[in-house]
Amino acid sequence: MSQSGVIDQQDGALSQSRPARRRLPFFGSYTDNRRLFLFCLGAPAVLYVLLVGVWPLAQGVWYSFFDYNLLKPNRTKFVGLDNYVDIFADRSARQAILNTFQFTIFSVAIQLVLGFGLALLLWRDSRFNRICLAFLLIPATITPLVVGLIYKALLGADYGLIGYFLANAGIGPRTGLMTDGSTAPWTLILIDCWEWTPLMALILLAGLKSLPSDVLEAGQADGATSLQRFTMLIVPLMLPSIFLALVLRTMDAFRVFDTVYVTTGGGPNDATNTLMLLAVKEGLQFFNVGYASAIGNVTILFIAIMASVLIFCVRRADVRINGR
Amino acid sequence: MIKVFPTSLLCRASLVGVGFAALMASTTLAQGKPLAGVTLTLASQNDQFGAVLAKLAPKFKEDTGADLRVEILSYGELLTKTTADFIGDTKGYDLVTMDIVWAGQYAENGYSVDLTDWVARDAAELELDDIYPVILESLGQYDGRYVAFPFAAYANVLAYRKDLFEAAELAVPATMEDFVADAKALTDASKNQYGFVANGQMGPAVAQDWMQYNSQLGGSILGADGKPALNSPENVHSLAVYKELFADTAPPGAIEYDWGGREESFRQGLVAMMQTWSVGAPGYSDPAISNVVGKVGIAPAPVAAGMAPDYGVGGWGMAINADITPAQQEAAWTFIKWLVSKPIHKEFNLEGAGSFMRKSQMTDPDLLAKFDFLPVIAKTYENGNGEYRPRIPQYPELQDLLGTAVNSVLAGAEEPQAALDEAQAEAEELF
């Protein structure tokens, strides 16, 4: 019996033992009152989401249909989808889209592989592993902007602790890893991996710790090899955790800004320009609100598409492997 | 009942007398401090002068009675926060430090109080004749109207290593051709010594430095008609020279240098020559941050052979927010007059603001004892050019286009002609 049923019965019993109360106007039955009460409980949260999430998003979509520059408010006019067309017509913006996808796909993929490896190494619960995990998480606690500044100092070809020796050893371009269009994007991916692989490992480790030990022991008893146990038991059972880690990191990586801003500024020659860098430049440097809103909306759209693709892939894998 | 207060006529008379005396005293004090009770909020760029402005705030209160709150912001923050304040009419700032290149936007959008009439009214008090004309025009005016009043002028100068030039028996370059030749002669990568350094980082850093060299090589961002002429033959030539300097004579990592990286490479002793704003010059003599103390000379920046002397001038004006009340505007104007007055501006510079702009400062014994390069700054201002970076409303977009084009040339991704052709096509759409 549902809890509400119990309360209804109690309410009925009480009403039998004493005279019925006169209901106040605008107040209905107990069920109505309960609904109203629950609505009042949820209303602040709903209001908050509407004010902080939905309203700005709707405004962003609305602005994106206008040629709206804060410095030239008198010239504001409706332009329909022109801002979106401009994004795909602009060479710099197209390059930023490609760079953002390249950065996201490669950094998240590398982090998944390395993170899974680390999680497996740290799976066994021991004091040593717990200490290792604590140290491993240090990079993830540093602000990305500071990480960018640290790596800029380390990799500089003229004074950098690493960059100077790399340049003299003939590894990478003489001008430094950040200064060449062929190495700068990969350097940024490596920096991102350094910072966020531990977080990926932590999420996957939490998944590993929650695996049912009886299933794994049964596999071992049936004579499954380590590889078989990994591919046929651990990975299928870990799919929800993998999905969570992938979605979180994909959304985060797609919005990359700080590290790029302080290391390369989007250069050389737009090789590391990203969508967020472009949006910030248009919005906060040129105050071109319409165009910046369109870039923001395109970013959200791409993130939504990537998340949908991930959900689709994980579901298909789940059906294929687990039959559910 | 106990009487707490005396009520006799004598006592009342005494109280009235004391009150009157207090009123007289406060009136006298108020006459000495006309802005008592006023608070001015100033948004300042995080240059050397920012900290000095904050340091001088108590003295301003002592002299006028007004409180001065100085908020020191990075360049990007200053632009964003103050523009948001102007657009939103939120009156967050009374005074704003205005970069020379923002003048067009300030004038076009009416962000600041037009100071033209006040400057004319108080010309004697301001001692305008003591301020270099190029500074009055380029740091404060737009189309002949004062959108701000100059308070921190910078001269583009050549900083060079005296010891390296003496060892190589070279004279300080007087022309850009000599500059290029000397930069090559002084470069020896095996000794980790380079002849030249400038900003190479994509964005404002590389755009602003190249515009300086471009001007000295005879190029110009705008044509005679005021429209962009980014791909003129002179500009293409100067970009080719800039690339040559980077390829042959700059530290390998210079392509990612902004102002900080550039200055650091010079202070660390990696580089023989660098064109820079005069505001950084005192830092070369500071042993806490410099490895080249006593080895640095400051000279006027060279120009192309046959060109009339033409030196870059930059810096900051102080603008008054047009949204604040007339009384606050008057108080803000009082602050500006106080700051640029001869004694206070001298103190401002002695404290390390590096913002020399008065003719009298160039021969002031106290200042000369501390800053021996003042005659070079004087010569620069006498032949100064504050327009080599176009002070027009479209400047931010032009700077961005050039920041990408010049960086792509330095990175070897494009040739100067192609990069500037592309930038020109986009620039034309802005006009």
Interface residues (C-beta under 8 A of the other chain):
Chain A: L70 L71 P73 S92 K152 G156 A157 D158 Y159 G160 G163 A167 R174 T175 G176 M178 T179 D180 G181 T264 G265 G266 G267 P268 N269 D270 A271 K281 L284 Q285 F286 F287
Chain B: G76 L79 T80 T83 I87 Q105 E108 N109 G200 Q201 M202 G203 A205 P251 P252 G253 A254 I255 E256 D258 G261 E264 S265 Q268 L270 P393 P396 E397 D400 T404 N407 S408 L410 A411 A413 E414
